[in-house]
Amino acid sequence: MRMVDLIHKKKQGGSLTCDEINFIVKGYTSGKIPDYQMSALLMSICFMSMDKREIADLTLAYVNSGDRINLTEINGIKVDKHSTGGVGDKVSLIIIPLVASVGIPVAKMSGRGLGHTGGTIDKLEAIEGFTANLSRKQFISNVNTYKMAIAGQSENLTPADKKIYALRDVTATVESVPLIAASVMSKKIASGADAVVLDVKVGSGAFMKSLDEARELAQTMVEIGKSLGRKTIAVITDMSQPLGLEVGNANEVKESIEVLKGRGAYDLCTVSLTIASYMAVLGGAFPDFDKAYAEFQAIVLSGQSLKKLKQLVQIQGGNPDVIDNPGKLPQAKYHIAIKSSESGYISAINTESIGVSAMLLGAGRKNKDDLIDYSAGLTMVKKIGDKVNIGDTICILHTNLENYEEAETMARSAYSVKADKPKPINYIYEVIQ
């Protein structure tokens, strides 16, 4: 078997066999296949795509390249969730205690963020003392006892995907539905979940800019999950503007607390309750979505899920007093109000620009070893559809940096104002199962 022949086969639109895909993945991971040949194959896949069987085989090859997490010691149906990423996406902070409160075990493996803000673990580590460095024994014990735990991903989880993704990132081969789907689903399969709910974002702050693209990715990932024996549902959600009102780390924790008090932004509450409801249905707690959604609304109002978040913080070493007094979270030194220069309605927000602004303020990482300023970020005072007058504050920057002009310019330019009020946004576009 020669790599050059497999490149030619895919370039001509042929379908790679399971053995050929395993040969490619093992060869590249071990260093036997050079970057230039792998790059050529990835570009061929971008142009010629892959069929359903190829994508499933590629996913499994990624899974088998490293560790597989064994969660069989955890009682019940283990349900995981994954978001394709966005700005202000703090849904995991909300759904972990929410789903755990109805007895569904949530064994969450999460990574750190690279880009505009931190990942779920970075956000939780804004709480003094919180740690995601749990031993396997402690992780399993916490889930069996409290129905929840969150830990960092193993360094040897899907190493083939990590190496190939790094190459895709520098060869303009990221934008391929088969490659994205295999990358996402391999991590979920390797993490040991029995069922997965996928939050597929679409809009200016998402990787998928159009609904057609998001639908194709969602359908592909659901098919992969089912073909590999995992119950899988994909929910296509809006990312045409930041989710909720806060972008950052400590301020996103604070907003999550507000949601669990029943006082959160409507878009964030809607998306979080929707994802949690499908997780609870897959986990067997409710017979259908409507009953799950109604019950979660009642649980939030009762304060039960907020107590569960406090418990999560406590069992993972954090200061639980933060949940009752979010003012104990890190606070930035400078707060810069961005004013509108026009009157009318917010018609659009370049969500990616808001994310970059947050990173420039210190909320994210340019490189994986960069330190995060937990107090940095933005507050979205105005969102799409809101009326503004000249001089109204549209967002507030939070930072400890004295030089924030670039971030300020980026945030200001992200807003578009028009005379006519735009149509209401659909926060949930489709559910694919």
Residue, then its C-alpha position, 0 to 999 in steps of 0.5 A: m500500500r502506497m500513500v501516493d496511490l491513495i492520494h491519487k484514488k481520492k483525487q479521482g473521487g474514489s472511496l478509501t477502504c477501512d484498511e486504507i484509512n487505518f494505514i493513513v492515520k497510523g502512518y501519519t501519526s507514527g511519522k512514516i507519512p510526511d506532511y506534504q503527502m498528508s496535506a495532498l490527501l486532505m486537500s483532495i478530501c476537501f474537494m472530493s469529500m467522503d462518503k458516510r462509511e469513510i467518515a465513520d471509519l476515519t472517526l474510529a481510526y482517530v478514536n483507536s489512535g489513543d486512549r479510550i475512556n472507560l466509564t462502565e463503572i458509572n451507573g446509568i446512561k452517560v450523556d455528553k454534549h459538544s458545542t461547535g464553538g461560539v462567543g459567550d457560549k457558557v452552556s456547559l456551565i449551566i447544563i452540568p448541574l441542571v442535567a445532574s439535578v434530575g439524576i442523569p450522570v454527566a461525566k464531562m471531559s472538556g478542553r481549554g480554550l484557544g482563541h477569543t475566550g477560555g474553554t469551560i474549564d478555564k471559566l470554572e477555574a475563575i472560581e478560587g480553588f476550582t480544579a479539573n485535575l481529577s484522578r480517574k477514581q475521583f472522577i468516577s466517584n463524583v459522578n456516581t455520588y453527585k451525578m456530575a464531574i468535569a475534568g480535562q481531556s487526556e493528552n493521549l485522547t485522539p492524538a491522530d486527530k490533534k496532529i492532523y488538525a494542526l496540519r489542516d490549520v496551516t494548509a487551508t483544509v479546515e473547511s471540510v464537513p467530513l474532516i470536521a465531523a470526524s474530529v468532533m465525534s472521535k473525541k466524544i466516542a473516545s470519551g466514553a459517552d453512551a449518548v451525545v447532544l451536539d450544539v451546532k452553531v450557525g452565524s457570524g460567530a460560528f464556523m458554519k456561516s450558513l444554515d445549509e452548512a450547519r445542517e450538513l455538518a449536523q446530519t453527518m455527525v448524527e449519522i456517525g454517532k448512530s453508526l458507531g452505536r451512540k444515541t446522537i441528537a444535533v440541535i442547530t442554534d444561533m450564533s449571529q451574535p454573542l450568546g447571552l450578555e457576557v463574553g469572558n471567563a469570570n463574567e460568564v460564570k456570573e451570568s451562568i449563576e443568573v440563569l440558574k436563578g431564573r434571571g438570565a438572558y432569554d437566548l441563553c436560557t432557551v439554548s441551555l434548557t433545550i440542550a439540557s432537555y434533549m440530554a435528559v430525554l436521551g438519558g431516560a429521565f423524561p419520555d419527551f422533550d416538552k416534559a423535560y423542558a417544563e420540568f427544567q423550567a420548574i427546577v430553575l425556579s425552585g433553586q435546585s439547579l443553583k444548589k447543584l452548581k454550588q455542590l459541583v464547585q465544592i466537590q472540585g475544590g472551589n470556593p462555594d461562597v462565590i455562587d452566593n456572592p459572585g462579587k468574589l469573582p475576579q474583577a477588572k481594573y478598567h471598564i470602558a463603555i463603547k457608545s453608539s455614534e448612530s440612532g436606530y436599531i442594532s441590525a447586526i453584530n460581527t460576533e467574531s470581532i467581539g470574540v477577538s476584542a475579548m481576546l485582546l483584552g486578555a480573556g483568551r489565548k493567542n498561543k496555548d501557553d498564554l495566561i488568561d486574565y479571568s476578569a477580562g471580557l465584554t458585557m453586551v449592553k445592546k443586542i440585535g433588535d435593540k433600539v439605540n440613540i446617539g451616545d447610548t452605551i452598546c457594550i462595556l469592555h473589562t480589562n487590566l490592560e492600559n493599552y486597549e485601543e485595538a480591542e476598543t476599535m474591534a468592538r466598536s466596528a462589530y456593531s451595525v445600526k439601521a433605521d428599520k428594526p430587524k426580524p426577530i432571531n430564531y435561537i433554535y433553528e432545527v433538531i436533527q435526530 
